[in-house]
């Protein structure tokens, strides 16, 4: 049984003047529904405002939740924040948080959205409104649910917002393997950044991932891994600069599962761009199913130390 988190607000009407492919999350949902009893579905609560404000600037949180994001920030995000988009923005961090709780209980769980790793303290950026990875990690640590979290980001773009928002928190480590010459132009500093040249293919990518991530996991000894499983390292991705195949992406997920060595892992969707939305959704679903098959199920529950 693969535990999957989904909220109806993930699938929303595309706002005007948006270049983001809004149909992806619905296609991911539908493909996973076709797996029948293989998937156990869970619906999250929206992330409470005070937890959004624990990571993001309260004024920015208000701008989003009230759908009054100013034009400069709208341009950085890449689409207008309408009331429906605001509802989705609050639901996604709640989904990543719930996926983390389910992973602590069952070994693995997946959010069908999230991975919004470019969102910064006082603004969104790069199709990211709130940084669900950072918000969930901060909440989990401050609640005492886990003592050490490692955020592993394999999106083709550096996880700059995640690195910036968790900097100075020794309980949270960040890893980003990405295309060096891709967005964002100004990189943040993760605990470990692995910048790759253009065109890196499966074998070199997988070798580099294993060689660099293995010692970080050994050093940090995380009790939970939050995994940004972007599929945009694919050679055909319209916003990527790397050369992975679909089979290479599957190998990546198997490698991540092996390197986790039984550490609970919660995955998010992350990047994947192009005109064929169904094909991109299939890559995301393959990542979820591969991880779900490769990570041993457990019934061990790590209890909370504090209330929500």
C-alpha positions, 0 to 999 in steps of 0.5 A, a space after each residue: 500500500 502506497 500512502 498518497 496525499 491529495 487535496 482537491 484544491 491542487 487542481 484549480 482553474 488556471 489564472 489568466 496570463 499563466 505559463 504554468 501547466 496547471 493540468 499536471 496535478 489532476 493528471 497525476 491524481 487520475 493516473 494514481 487512481 487507476 492503480 486502484 487499491 495499490 494506493 491509500 488516499 489521504 486529504 490534508 488540512 491547509 497549513 495554519 497561518 501561524 506555521 506559514 508565518 513561522 517561515 515566511 514574512 507575515 505581510 507576504 502571507 497576508 498578501 497571498 491568503 488575501 489574493 492581493 500579491 503586488 505586481 512585482 511579486 506576481 512577476 517573480 511567481 510567474 502567475 497571478 495569485 487568485 483566491 483559488 490559487 491562494 487556497 491551493 498555496 495553503 493546501 500544498 504545505 499541509 499536504 507535504 506536512 501530512 506526507 511527512 507524518 505518514 512517512 514517519 508511520 509507514 516508511 514512505 508517503 507522497 504528496 501529489 503536489 509541492 516541491 515549491 523550492 524557489 519561494 523565499 521569505 517575503 516573495 514567491 518565485 519560479 512558479 512557487 508561492 509558499 515553500 512547502 518543504 521549508 514550512 513542513 520541515 520547520 513545523 516538524 522540528 518545532 513540534 518535536 516530531 523529528 530531531 533531524 531532517 534532510 531535504 534532498 532536492 533533485 530538481 534540475 533547478 537549485 533549491 535556493 528558497 529551501 536553502 535560504 529559509 532553513 539556513 541557521 537551523 542545525 536540525 535541517 540539512 539541505 542537499 541540491 543536485 542541479 544544472 549549474 547554468 539553470 535558474 536561478 541565476 543567483 544560487 543560495 548555499 545549501 548544506 551541500 550543492 552539487 552543480 552539474 554541467 549541461 548535458 549530464 546523462 544517466 550514468 554520470 548523474 547517478 554516480 555523482 548522486 550516490 558519491 555525494 549524497 551517501 556521506 551527507 546522509 551518514 554525517 547528518 543521520 536524519 530521522 526523516 528525508 523530505 524528497 523533492 523529486 522533480 523530473 525536469 532533469 529529463 533530456 526532453 524537459 523544456 526548462 532543463 539542461 541535463 540529459 537523463 532518460 525516463 529509465 534514468 529517472 526510475 533508477 534515480 528513485 531506486 537509488 534514493 530509496 537505497 541510500 535512505 537505508 530505512 529512513 522514513 521518506 516523504 516525496 513531493 512532485 517538483 518540476 517537470 515541464 513541457 506541452 505533453 502534460 500527461 507524459 510529464 504526469 506519468 513521470 511523476 507517478 512513476 517516481 511515486 510508484 517506484 519509491 513506494 515499491 522500493 522503500 520497505 513499509 513499516 508500522 513504526 510510529 514516531 510519536 509527537 512530542 508537542 501538539 499542533 
